[in-house]
Amino acid sequence: MAERTVDGRPAAAPAGHPPAAGKLVVGALIVDSRDRVFLQQRSADRRLFPGCWDVVGGHVEPDESPLEALARELTEETGWRLGRVLHRVAEGQWDADDGTRTEIDYLVEAVGDLTAPRLERDKHPRCAWVGPHDLALLDDSVRRSGSTFVRDAVTAAHTWLARTPAPRRKDISDTL
């Protein structure tokens, strides 16, 4: 997969070379049994990407691996547990007040009642399951942020899901 920044520029770090601790962000594109991807909408008062649709995820802490961060963030933001990690979907960079972040997003399965996420309502008041024909939901986020990163990641996830039948989907968590 070609590396890119959120705004489409080439990424600074080569693939497989994560930035210093605290600068790496992981995201989980959670897939359900109908091959839809779970997204949550950021609240309008968030400093970064207000009102935009986003994947579950967050910063990798200095004392944890990307896999541990993925599992922690998934549980914190939804109440579900990390099941299998199926595919590395996207990598990009974006700027925060204190520097550039490298985000790596993975297509994952979650364990729990997928009909009842436990959202952090002050941070993410809405959620949606997005199928391949529901991508128009993300158009407003693209306009707000000027970025196609989330839409591109969701599209890449659906492309991989369509190409990879369920029986051939393997856990790749040991490669993270």
WOHUHU-V376162 format. One record per backbone hydrogen bond with DSSP energy under -0.5 kcal/mol. CO is the residue of the C=O (numbers start at 1). NH is the residue of the N-H. Records with the same first field share a line. If there is no record, write none. Layout:
BEGIN
CO->NH / NH
END
This chain:
BEGIN
5->8
6->148
9->5
14->17
16->18
20->23
23->102
24->60
25->104
26->58
27->29 / 106
28->30 / 56
29->108
30->38
31->110
32->35
36->32
37->130
39->128
40->54
41->126
43->46 / 51
49->52
52->42
54->40
56->28
58->26
59->61
60->22
61->64
65->69
66->70
67->71
68->72
69->73
70->74
71->75
72->76
73->77
74->78 / 79 / 80
75->79
78->118
81->111
84->86 / 109
85->172
87->89 / 107
90->105
91->4
92->103
93->6
94->101
96->99
99->96
101->94 / 103
102->25
103->92
104->27
105->89 / 90
106->29 / 108
107->86 / 87
108->31
109->83
111->81
112->114
113->116
117->119
119->121
120->123 / 124
123->43
126->41
128->39 / 130
129->131
130->37
131->134
134->137
135->138
136->139
138->142
139->143
140->144
141->145
142->146
148->152
149->153
150->154
151->155
152->156
153->157
154->158
155->159
156->160
157->161
158->162
159->163
160->164
163->165
165->168
166->169
168->170
172->175
173->176
END
